[in-house]
Amino acid sequence: MSEYHEHLTDPDQLYLKIKNKLRNRELRTFRYADVPYKKAAVIIPLFFKNQEAHLLFTKRTDKVEHHKGQISFPGGMHESSDEHLEETALRETWEEMGIRSEDLTILGCTDNFLTNTNFMVTPYVAHFHYPYPYIISTDEIAQVLEVPVRHLVDPDIFKLKRWKSDGIFWDVHFYEYNGENIWGVTGFLLSNFLSIIFNIPHINKSMNSLK
């Protein structure tokens, strides 16, 4: 059994591994151009279900302004009332999923990413106890996905495609799960997380193309 598969069945080991990996590392910023941007933040939410590590994703409704119908992590745009970006991520997770900030334990940050809609997204990795009584915002969330991390590290469900948008080439990361595609901003943030924490060769290769 590989090292990361062992961690995926032990919450204490996994959370300690993530905390140690993210502690004191120099945050990188992936940006396609030097353009003005708006700040945003997301939570990468971890939990254990059936004694196995999972990640929580949401499928956005067609009512939201950006990324309609796409799979995402809970989060959104920084507001002036937020003292910092961690508060932004926690507030948005509460508004979208009804997960209280006091029920989320922050383990650290991965890397910043500038989207093609000019949001600079800061991801915070956090865990919570499952099962949880979600209170879902049906205006924003059409579906909740609870995806085993073991599935996400399988090379057979990962694809990297080069797309051109507005004259700019993007390496777009795709993960397939039960007929849904996790891609775009979320696909990149997921690859970044998996590469940092688990050092997975096929994902490392996709991230190295961005350096």
N, C-alpha and C positions, 0 to 999 in steps of 0.2 A: 504493500500500500504506500502511495506517495505521501510526502510530508503534508501537503495541503489537504489531502483526503483525511488524514488523521485529525487535523485541526477541525475539520468540518463536522465532527461528531462530538467535540468537547468545547462547550461554550467558554469555560474559563481560559483554556489554552488559546482559543481563537481570539478572544477579546484582548488578552494580554499580548498576543503576537501583533495584532493590529495597532494597539497603543504603542508598543515599542517601535514598530516600523515607522509610524507617523511622527513620533516624538523627535524633535530637534532636526528633522530633515528640512532641507532648503526647498521651499515651495517654488514650483515652476509656473510660468504663465504661458499658455499656448494662445497665440493671437495671429490671425491671418493678415492683419494690417494695422497700422498705427492710426486708429480712427476713434472718435468719441464713442463712449459706451455708457450704458446704465448698469448699475451693480445689481446682482441677483445672487441668491444662495439656495442650495438644496440640501436635504438630508439623504444620505445613503443609508437606509434603515435595515439593520440586521436583526434577525431573531431566530430562535430555534423552534422547529416544529417537527414532531415525530423524531426527536433526537438528532436533528440534522439542520445545519445552517441554511437559512433562506434569506433572500433579499425581497423587500417590498417595492413594487412598482405600481403606478397608476396609469390607466388609460384615460386620456383627456377627452372631454366631450367636444361637440362641435360648437358649443356656446362660448368657449374661451377665445381670447384674442389671438394668441400665438400657439403654433404647433397643435392645431386641432386634430383630434383622433390619434395622436401619437402616444407611445408609452414613455413615461417620465418618472423621475423621482419626485417626491413631494418637495415643493419649494416655489419660489417666485421672486418678484422684484423687491429690492430694498425700498423701504418707506422712511420718510424723515423722522417718524416716531421711533424707529428702530435704533437702539444705541450702537449696535454693531451687526455684522453679517450673520453671526451665529444666532442672534435674536431673530433676524429675518427668516432664517431657515426653520427655526422652531415655531415661529408664529404661523408661517405658511403651512407647516405640517399639521398644526392644530386646526387651522381653518379648513384644510382640504380633507384631513383624515380623522380629526378629533383625537389625535394622540397628544396628550398633555406634555408640556416641556419637561415637567418634573419626572415623567415616566421614560424619558430618553436620556441615555448616558452617552455623552459625546466622547469619542475616542481620539479624534484628531481630524485634520484636513488632508485631502489629496490636493491636486493641482487646479489652478484657475484655467478657465477655458472661455475664449471669446467666440460667441456664436455668430452665425451669418446674419442674425437680426440685431447684432451689436449689444448683446447682454454679456457682461463679464460674470461668469458663474463661478462661485466658490462652493465646493462640495464639503460637507461635514459628515463624517462617518459616525453613526450612533447605533446603539442597540436598545431594544425594549423587550419586556417579557410578553410571551405569547401563551395562550390566546389573549387578544385585546379587544375591548368593546369599541371598535371603530365607530365614529360618527361621520359618515361620508357626505361631503358636499356634492349633491347630485348635479348642481350647476356646473361644477368643474370636473368631476370624476365620473366616468361612465363605467369603469370596471377596476377592480383591484386584482393584481397578480402577485402571488406568493411563489417565488421561483427558487428552487434549490440551487445553492451555489455550485454543487457538484455538477449540475446540468450546464451551468454557464462556463465552466472550465473545460468542457468537452470540445475539442477542436472541430468536430463534425458539425456543430451547430453555429460556428462562427464564419463570417465572410467579411472580406475587406474589398470595397468597391471604390473606384476613383470616379467622382462626379465633378462636372463643371457647372458652376452657378455664377452668373454675373461676371464671367471672365476669370473666375478663381477656381482652381482645382482643389477638391476636398477628398481626403481619404475617409470614407464613410464606413463605420463599423456596424455590422449587423449580427444580432443574436436571435435565433429562432426559438420560440417556446410556445407549444400548443397552438400553432397556427398564427401566432402573433410575432411581429418583428420588433425587437428593441434596437433602435438605430438612432442616427442623428446625434444630437447633443448627448442624450442619455447613453447611447452606444459608446461614444467616446469616453464619457465619465466612467462607465462601467469597465472598459478596457484599462483605463488609467488605474482604477482601484485594484483590479485583479493583477495587473502587472506589478504594482508597488508591493502588494501584500504577499502574493503567491509566486511571483517570478516565473510565470508560465511562458515557455519558449515561443509558442505561436502568437501569443498576445504581445510579448516583448518585441517581437519582430515588427508587428504593426505599429507599435509606439515608436520604435527606433526610426521609422520612416519620417517622423515628424521633427526629428532633432535637426 
